[in-house]
Structures are given as C-alpha cells and as structure tokens.
Amino acid sequence: MTNTEWPFNFGNNHYEWPFTNTTVATPRGSGGVMRAVRYGVAMSLDGYIAGPNGEYDWIVHDPDIDFAAIFSRFDTLLIGRKTFEAMRQAGDSGGSMPGVKSFVISRTLKPSDHPDVTIVSDAALLIADLKRQPGKDIWLFGGGELFRSLLDARLVDGVDAAIVPVLLGGGVPLLPSPGSRTRLKATTRRVYEKSGIVSLGYDVIRD
C-alpha cells in the first residue's frame, strides 16, 4: 500500500483517513499499556459523516496523507452494520486487508450469510477481550450509531476527526441523538493545505 492508497472504496468515493499521529505503534495489552479504541472518521464542517442519502462523494483526497504510516498504528477494525452493508453494496470485501482483523458489530446479521467476515453481537464483550490481548490500537470504523453506543458504554478512548471543507446541510451526524455529553482533550492537529482538510485528535476524558 502506498502513502496515497485507501483500502475501503464506497463505489467511486474514497473514505479519507482522519488520523494525524503517524507514530508506529507497539503491541500493547496483557499487563502493559491498555489498547485504545479510537473512532476515526471524516466529517463535514457542519458535523455530518455522510450525506442525506448516505453518500461520501464530498470526501476529498489529499496526497500528503501517509496511509502506510497511519495504518501501522492499528491491527483491528470494528465496523457497524450499516457501514458494512454500504461497503458490500459498493463491492468492498468488508474491511479485509493483510495484518488487520475486522469485526462487524451486529445483532441482526447472520454469520451463515457472511462466512468471510467475523460478526459479533456483543461489542462490549469483544472490546474487553481485545484489550486483554497484546496488540496495537483498535480502530472504530463507523458508523455513528455504533460510536454512540460504545461512547455511552465508556468504551471509546479517543476521537480522530478529519474535517472536510464542505457544508452538507443534512445527513448522518457524527454523534446521533440522543448522545452522552463527553469531555475531550485535544492531542493532535494538522492542516492539509492541498485539500483544506483539518485533522483533529482527541482523547476521551474519564470523569
């Protein structure tokens, strides 16, 4: 994978990666530093992660984003049902790529209908188990409802948002209502001059 390739393709729409910290991650867990669950998402300036019809054509590409370095931070993906179905409709395999384990979180999908992916109904138990295992951090890859449920359960450790310079006027919000008020601590920021994307990283503050 080159530094400008994106592995998940929603039709002709490439989902931009939001993380700004490209430090290579070291395995964690099993008595060391706990693995973190980070919600990485692109969003419009008015706070939407998808358009009114679920479209992603507003997400622009920036050649300065080093995807290879960024992906070295993670070895696990958590994918919500709606995001998974959108990926499948667009011809994507569902987050499959070398060296990364993908889990689809759903109470309605049947594993027998999708034998090539791992479907898990209880995200809390899965995350607790993953955090006990050695490994890199865990990327929560959509969607908004999964983010809300895990945030309510205090299972999200960080939020990394790539703010795309566009106003959608409606669509799928970053945090669907009703969501819990959550305090954040700013950790990283970067402006990508060629695209106008502003990447912001935050850690969740535990009260």
Backbone hydrogen bonds, N-H to C=O, Kabsch-Sander energy under -0.5 kcal/mol:
donor,donor_aa,acceptor,acceptor_aa,energy
5,E,2,T,-1.1
9,N,7,P,-0.6
10,F,8,F,-0.5
10,F,13,N,-2.5
11,G,9,N,-1.3
13,N,10,F,-2.2
14,H,12,N,-0.6
15,Y,8,F,-1.1
15,Y,13,N,-0.5
16,E,14,H,-0.5
22,T,20,T,-0.7
28,R,135,G,-3.9
29,G,33,V,-1.7
32,G,29,G,-1.2
38,R,36,A,-0.6
38,R,138,I,-2.8
39,Y,158,G,-2.9
40,G,38,R,-0.8
40,G,140,L,-1.2
41,V,39,Y,-0.5
41,V,160,D,-2.5
43,M,162,A,-2.7
44,S,48,Y,-2.8
45,L,164,V,-0.8
45,L,166,V,-2.2
46,D,166,V,-0.6
47,G,44,S,-2.0
49,I,172,V,-3.2
50,A,172,V,-0.9
51,G,55,E,-2.5
54,G,51,G,-2.2
59,I,56,Y,-1.8
60,V,58,W,-0.7
65,I,62,D,-1.4
66,D,64,D,-0.5
67,F,3,N,-1.2
67,F,65,I,-1.2
70,I,66,D,-1.9
71,F,67,F,-2.9
72,S,68,A,-0.9
73,R,70,I,-1.8
74,F,71,F,-1.4
75,D,137,D,-1.5
76,T,137,D,-0.8
77,L,101,K,-2.6
78,L,139,W,-2.5
79,I,77,L,-0.5
79,I,103,F,-2.9
80,G,141,F,-0.6
80,G,142,G,-2.7
81,R,105,I,-0.8
84,F,80,G,-2.6
85,E,81,R,-2.8
86,A,82,K,-2.1
87,M,83,T,-2.2
88,R,84,F,-2.4
89,Q,85,E,-2.3
90,A,86,A,-1.3
91,G,88,R,-1.5
92,D,87,M,-3.0
97,M,100,V,-0.6
100,V,97,M,-1.7
101,K,75,D,-2.6
102,S,100,V,-0.5
103,F,77,L,-2.4
104,V,118,T,-2.9
105,I,79,I,-3.0
105,I,103,F,-0.6
106,S,104,V,-0.7
106,S,120,V,-2.1
113,D,110,K,-1.6
114,H,110,K,-0.7
114,H,111,P,-1.0
117,V,114,H,-1.7
118,T,102,S,-0.6
119,I,117,V,-0.7
120,V,104,V,-2.9
123,A,121,S,-0.8
126,L,122,D,-1.8
127,I,123,A,-2.8
128,A,124,A,-2.2
129,D,125,L,-2.1
130,L,126,L,-2.8
131,K,127,I,-2.5
132,R,128,A,-0.8
132,R,129,D,-0.6
133,Q,129,D,-0.8
133,Q,130,L,-0.8
135,G,28,R,-1.9
137,D,73,R,-1.5
138,I,36,A,-3.2
139,W,76,T,-2.8
140,L,38,R,-3.0
140,L,138,I,-0.6
141,F,78,L,-2.6
141,F,139,W,-0.9
142,G,140,L,-1.0
147,F,143,G,-2.3
148,R,144,G,-2.5
149,S,145,E,-2.3
150,L,146,L,-2.4
151,L,147,F,-2.5
152,D,148,R,-2.6
153,A,149,S,-1.3
154,R,151,L,-1.6
155,L,150,L,-2.9
156,V,150,L,-0.5
157,D,37,V,-2.8
157,D,155,L,-0.5
158,G,37,V,-1.4
159,V,202,Y,-2.2
160,D,39,Y,-3.2
161,A,159,V,-0.5
161,A,200,L,-2.4
162,A,41,V,-2.4
163,I,161,A,-0.7
163,I,198,V,-3.2
164,V,43,M,-2.9
164,V,162,A,-0.7
166,V,164,V,-2.6
168,L,166,V,-0.5
172,V,50,A,-2.1
174,L,47,G,-2.3
185,K,203,D,-2.7
187,T,201,G,-3.2
188,T,201,G,-1.3
190,R,199,S,-2.0
192,Y,190,R,-0.5
192,Y,197,I,-3.2
193,E,191,V,-0.9
195,S,192,Y,-0.6
196,G,192,Y,-2.8
197,I,192,Y,-0.5
198,V,163,I,-1.9
199,S,190,R,-3.0
199,S,197,I,-0.5
200,L,161,A,-2.8
201,G,188,T,-2.7
202,Y,159,V,-2.5
203,D,185,K,-2.6
204,V,157,D,-2.5
205,I,183,R,-2.7
206,R,204,V,-0.6
207,D,205,I,-0.6
